[in-house]
Amino acid sequence: RYPIVGCQVPSSWDCLLPAWSFLWGISVWDHAFYTGDLEFLRQVWPWVKQNLRGAEKLCTDRGLFSGPFWNMFDWTGIDDAHRTVLHNSLFLVGAIDAARKCAGVLKDRSAEKWLSSFRTRLVCAIRACWDPVRGLFPDSVHEDGTFSPSACQHTSFLALLFDVAPRPQRARLLKGLLNPPSDTVRVGSPFAMMYLYEALENLG
């Protein structure tokens, strides 16, 4: 029905919430990893790839994921009322990484090659949004092509969690997470905080 996985399935609600679509792909790998259920993984693998193929076609703004969807992640003041919201592209990297693990287990070499190329292109597009003065990524890209003046903790911890930020930028992102400036949009929900904790755990 949709170019990417619907945010509630099954549902009569016509809504796409991209962060949920990409978290579904991440959860497919989590399920396979923790249960060892490769039969289930083989069953849903075509849909995992279709989700990412659809997402790839929507990487139209500077190579970033972009679309007129409900582009929220957390119930907080992120500047997300735009087609191109950076946390979507960051979650997409996470979904690609999860799919690469699935492809490795299933020995789908053609998918591994495509996903590796897709990830490289997407990460380059995200890194091009880096604000060297403020030491962070903006919330979004506005329709006129300008970067949002708003910045949230979420883009920082997702860039660290999914290994998008180059090594020289990681220290600045971490500093901004642990001691956020007063104008930084903070985490608003306990579930979103879990991704911040996971990023900190990954950094040791």
C-alpha positions in Angstrom: 0.0 0.0 0.0 2.9 2.4 0.8 6.4 3.1 -0.4 7.6 2.2 3.1 6.1 0.2 6.0 3.0 1.7 7.5 3.3 2.9 11.1 0.5 0.6 12.2 -0.1 -2.7 10.6 -2.8 -3.9 10.1 -4.7 -0.6 10.2 -7.3 1.4 8.3 -5.4 4.5 9.3 -3.6 5.9 6.3 -0.5 7.3 7.9 3.3 7.1 7.3 5.6 7.8 10.2 9.1 7.1 8.8 10.9 6.7 12.1 8.5 3.8 12.9 9.0 2.3 9.4 12.8 2.2 10.0 12.4 1.0 13.6 10.4 -1.9 12.3 13.4 -2.9 10.2 15.7 -2.6 13.1 13.3 -4.7 15.2 13.3 -7.5 12.6 17.1 -7.9 13.2 16.7 -7.6 16.9 14.1 -10.4 16.8 16.3 -12.7 14.7 19.3 -12.0 16.9 17.6 -12.7 20.2 15.5 -15.6 19.1 17.5 -17.3 16.4 14.3 -17.6 14.4 15.7 -17.6 10.9 12.5 -19.0 9.4 10.8 -15.8 10.4 13.7 -13.8 9.1 13.5 -15.4 5.7 9.7 -14.9 5.6 9.9 -11.1 6.2 13.2 -10.5 4.4 11.6 -9.4 1.1 9.6 -6.8 3.0 12.7 -5.5 4.8 14.3 -5.0 1.4 11.1 -3.4 -0.1 10.9 -1.0 2.9 14.5 0.2 2.2 14.0 0.3 -1.6 11.0 2.5 -1.1 13.0 4.7 1.3 15.9 4.9 -1.2 13.5 6.4 -3.8 12.5 9.0 -1.2 16.1 10.3 -0.7 15.5 13.3 -2.9 16.6 16.3 -0.9 20.4 16.6 -0.9 20.4 12.8 -0.8 18.4 12.8 2.5 15.2 11.0 3.1 12.3 13.4 2.4 8.6 13.2 2.2 5.2 14.8 3.2 4.8 12.4 6.1 4.3 12.6 9.9 8.0 13.2 10.5 8.0 13.0 14.3 10.0 10.9 16.6 9.6 12.3 20.1 6.9 14.4 21.8 9.0 17.4 22.1 9.8 20.6 20.2 11.8 19.3 17.3 11.5 21.3 14.1 9.9 18.4 12.3 7.0 20.0 10.3 9.1 19.7 7.1 9.6 17.1 4.4 13.3 16.6 5.3 13.9 15.9 8.9 17.3 14.6 9.9 16.3 12.0 12.4 14.5 10.1 9.7 17.7 9.8 7.6 19.6 8.8 10.8 17.1 6.1 11.6 17.3 5.0 8.0 21.0 4.4 8.5 20.1 2.2 11.5 17.6 0.3 9.4 20.3 -0.2 6.7 22.8 -1.5 9.3 20.2 -3.9 10.6 19.4 -5.1 7.1 23.1 -5.7 6.4 23.2 -8.0 9.4 20.1 -9.8 8.1 21.7 -10.1 4.6 24.9 -11.5 6.1 23.0 -14.2 8.0 20.9 -15.1 4.9 23.9 -14.9 2.6 22.2 -12.4 0.3 25.3 -11.0 -1.3 23.6 -8.8 -3.8 21.6 -7.1 -1.0 24.8 -6.7 1.0 26.4 -4.8 -1.9 23.4 -2.6 -2.5 23.0 -1.8 1.2 26.6 -0.9 1.6 26.4 1.6 -1.3 23.1 3.0 -0.1 24.6 3.6 3.4 27.7 5.3 2.1 25.6 7.7 0.0 23.2 8.5 2.9 25.9 9.0 5.5 27.7 11.4 3.1 24.5 13.4 2.7 23.9 13.6 6.5 27.5 14.7 7.2 27.1 17.5 4.7 24.5 19.0 7.1 27.1 19.4 9.9 27.2 22.8 11.5 30.9 23.3 12.4 30.2 26.5 14.4 27.7 25.0 16.8 29.1 21.5 16.6 25.9 19.6 15.8 23.4 18.6 13.2 20.2 20.7 12.5 16.7 19.3 13.1 15.7 19.6 9.5 16.1 21.2 6.1 13.4 23.7 5.2 11.6 23.8 1.9 13.7 26.8 0.8 16.8 24.8 1.2 18.1 26.4 4.4 19.0 24.4 7.5 16.7 24.7 10.5 18.0 27.1 13.2 16.7 24.5 15.7 18.9 21.6 17.0 17.8 18.8 19.3 19.6 16.1 21.3 18.1 13.5 19.1 20.2 14.1 16.0 23.3 14.0 18.1 22.6 10.8 19.9 21.4 9.1 16.7 24.5 10.2 14.8 26.5 8.6 17.6 24.4 5.5 18.0 24.4 4.6 14.2 28.1 5.6 13.8 27.3 8.4 11.3 29.5 11.2 12.9 33.1 11.2 11.9 35.5 10.6 14.8 36.6 14.3 15.1 32.9 15.3 15.6 32.0 12.7 18.3 33.6 14.5 21.2 31.6 17.7 20.4 28.4 15.8 20.0 28.9 14.0 23.3 29.7 17.2 25.1 26.5 18.7 23.8 24.5 15.7 24.9 25.9 15.7 28.4 25.8 19.5 28.8 23.2 20.7 26.3 23.1 24.4 25.6 19.9 26.2 26.8 18.5 26.4 23.2 18.8 22.7 22.5 15.6 20.8 22.2 15.7 18.1 24.9 14.4 14.6 25.0 10.7 14.6 25.8 9.7 11.0 26.3 11.2 8.0 28.3 11.2 5.8 25.2 13.3 8.3 23.2 15.7 8.6 26.2 16.5 4.9 25.7 18.3 5.7 22.4 20.4 8.3 24.2 21.3 5.7 26.8 22.2 3.2 24.1 24.4 5.7 22.4 26.2 6.5 25.6 26.6 2.8 26.3 28.1 2.3 22.8 30.6 5.0 23.6 31.6 3.3 26.8 
